[in-house]
Amino acid sequence: MNMNERGYEYTHHEITKPANKSAWFKFTVEEETDVFFRIHQYDLRHYGKAARKEMQYAPGVIFVAKDEGDGNYSPTVVNPKDFDNHSLEGDRSIFPHKSGKLTLQPGDYFMRTKVYWRDGEEHKYVV
């Protein structure tokens, strides 16, 4: 974890996955907290001009759920109107909630991320 000047803690994970594979994370929240999870795709400007003309950001999904401890889980975003609309269109940043923010209560959670790479190849992204 790192801390910035506003007192936010932050961390990131670089993930390399093909289009048909998800990355899973488990984590524990000790006290009620606001979190900002996102999938961050590499900026197209890092690719050559010729490649940029053909490239588009890929659609993706972040799913966060609380582990209820009895084999069940509770999704943190349940109303489809609250989903990040850009996630299925393809955007550089993809969030689980349209506001970008989730408020999590104490407990154990898991998160699944998946990017549907348009070319079907393996690529990197950051969570």
C-alpha positions, 0 to 999 in steps of 0.5 A, a space after each residue: 500500500 502507498 499513501 498520497 498527499 490526501 491520505 488515500 491508501 492505494 495499490 495496484 496489480 499489473 495483470 497479463 491475461 488472454 481475452 477468455 481468462 479472469 483474474 481473481 482477488 480476495 481481500 478483507 476490509 477492517 472498517 467501513 471504507 470507500 474504495 475506487 477499483 478500476 481496470 486501467 488499460 494502457 493508453 493508446 498513445 504508447 503504441 505506434 501511430 499506425 497501430 493506434 489507428 486500428 486499436 480500440 479500448 476493450 470492454 471489461 468487467 469488475 465484479 466485487 462481492 462480500 463473502 457471507 461465510 456460509 457459501 453465499 456472497 452479496 454483490 456490491 452493485 445489484 441495480 443494473 442502472 448503477 453499472 459502469 455503462 462504459 465497461 461493455 463499450 470499451 473504455 480506458 478505465 472501467 469501474 464496477 459502479 458508474 460513480 467509480 466509488 463503492 462503500 464497503 462494510 467490514 468483512 471478506 470480499 472477492 473481486 473478479 476482473 476480466 477484459 475482453 480483448 478485441 483481438 483475442 490475444 494476451 495483454 496487460 492491464 492494471 487493477 
